[in-house]
């Protein structure tokens, strides 16, 4: 059995009990969902959470959380996949889950702005 990789920001990835918006984006690579929740207060990302089912997506979401928590919503829209990839401990050359995590995050931002 293969050993599951762990990364320094893995502990940041957990579902939020209260949130302002959420989104789920399905990975076309492994067909597993990537769920992101955001808690916005006074236009600032106070908390980010979610659920993922693989270690690479967990690393990507944990790193995203460590980078965008505390940003205002307008600045968070500028966060890109390249920003994320440049800060990952490991980049999987076969998977695009880093891109999917950013997509789920942007969908959550959109849902917040639309009030959904």
Secondary structure as GFF3:
##gff-version 3
##sequence-region A 1 116
A	DSSP	three_ten_helix	10	12	.	.	.	ID=ss1
A	DSSP	beta_strand	21	26	.	.	.	ID=ss2
A	DSSP	beta_strand	33	41	.	.	.	ID=ss3
A	DSSP	beta_strand	44	51	.	.	.	ID=ss4
A	DSSP	alpha_helix	55	68	.	.	.	ID=ss5
A	DSSP	alpha_helix	73	76	.	.	.	ID=ss6
A	DSSP	alpha_helix	81	85	.	.	.	ID=ss7
A	DSSP	alpha_helix	97	114	.	.	.	ID=ss8
###
